[in-house]
Amino acid sequence: MKTVNIYTDGACRGNPGDGGWGVLIEYQDVKNEYFGGQKNTTNNQMELKAAIEGLKILKEPCNVNLTTDSKYVMDGITSWIDNWKKNNWKNSAKKDVKNKELWIELDSERQKHNVSWKWVKGHSGHPKNEIADALANKGIDSI
């Protein structure tokens, strides 16, 4: 199975406002960049969208090292999601999970791969996170 490194980021101008997502994918010596944008969205939605789109791009099951600077995505996918699924996508307050449709989509995409989730502090000089951030901003500019 191929091993792929994915770096993701989301951005929003206003929250809610115009948003963008960015993805840097590395496989061996090849690097590919992807981005997209959406009106009337939130930063958290764009962080989720970046992870979803990064995984969707892969054409076959892979070992994936996915790096995000979003604590929301990191905590959601590694700590909260199993209970949400058990509780029919309700949080501990028995309310619908925010961004439920995106979490369901991310859960579906991650099932296709062997994903290791990594968190880095945003805007701290991590070179590949900075590229993903620039791509997310390009996504906003594209709408």
Solvent accessible surface area in square Angstrom, and as a share of the most:
residue,aa,sasa,rsa
1,M,153,0.68
2,K,82,0.35
3,T,73,0.42
4,V,5,0.03
5,N,47,0.24
6,I,0,0.00
7,Y,27,0.10
8,T,1,0.00
9,D,3,0.01
10,G,6,0.06
11,A,13,0.10
12,C,30,0.18
13,R,120,0.44
14,G,48,0.46
15,N,104,0.53
16,P,90,0.56
17,G,17,0.17
18,D,48,0.25
19,G,0,0.00
20,G,0,0.00
21,W,30,0.10
22,G,0,0.00
23,V,0,0.00
24,L,2,0.01
25,I,11,0.06
26,E,15,0.07
27,Y,66,0.25
28,Q,147,0.66
29,D,142,0.74
30,V,83,0.48
31,K,121,0.51
32,N,66,0.34
33,E,96,0.43
34,Y,70,0.27
35,F,81,0.34
36,G,14,0.14
37,G,29,0.28
38,Q,77,0.34
39,K,130,0.55
40,N,121,0.62
41,T,1,0.00
42,T,38,0.22
43,N,52,0.27
44,N,56,0.29
45,Q,48,0.22
46,M,2,0.01
47,E,10,0.04
48,L,0,0.00
49,K,46,0.19
50,A,0,0.00
51,A,1,0.00
52,I,0,0.00
53,E,30,0.13
54,G,0,0.00
55,L,1,0.00
56,K,90,0.38
57,I,43,0.22
58,L,27,0.13
59,K,185,0.78
60,E,81,0.36
61,P,80,0.50
62,C,3,0.02
63,N,46,0.23
64,V,1,0.01
65,N,40,0.20
66,L,0,0.00
67,T,9,0.05
68,T,1,0.00
69,D,22,0.11
70,S,8,0.05
71,K,112,0.47
72,Y,44,0.17
73,V,0,0.00
74,M,34,0.15
75,D,45,0.23
76,G,0,0.00
77,I,5,0.02
78,T,75,0.43
79,S,72,0.46
80,W,100,0.35
81,I,2,0.01
82,D,89,0.46
83,N,81,0.41
84,W,25,0.09
85,K,80,0.34
86,K,156,0.66
87,N,75,0.38
88,N,114,0.59
89,W,31,0.11
90,K,69,0.29
91,N,49,0.25
92,S,115,0.75
93,A,68,0.53
94,K,158,0.67
95,K,135,0.57
96,D,84,0.44
97,V,9,0.05
98,K,162,0.69
99,N,32,0.16
100,K,64,0.27
101,E,128,0.57
102,L,33,0.16
103,W,0,0.00
104,I,70,0.35
105,E,52,0.23
106,L,0,0.00
107,D,15,0.08
108,S,55,0.35
109,E,13,0.06
110,R,46,0.17
111,Q,114,0.50
112,K,110,0.46
113,H,23,0.10
114,N,89,0.46
115,V,27,0.15
116,S,54,0.35
117,W,35,0.12
118,K,96,0.40
119,W,96,0.34
120,V,29,0.17
121,K,131,0.55
122,G,19,0.19
123,H,138,0.61
124,S,65,0.42
125,G,53,0.51
126,H,55,0.25
127,P,94,0.59
128,K,59,0.25
129,N,3,0.02
130,E,61,0.27
131,I,63,0.32
132,A,0,0.00
133,D,24,0.12
134,A,61,0.47
135,L,7,0.03
136,A,0,0.00
137,N,47,0.24
138,K,105,0.44
139,G,0,0.00
140,I,8,0.04
141,D,99,0.51
142,S,68,0.44
143,I,77,0.39
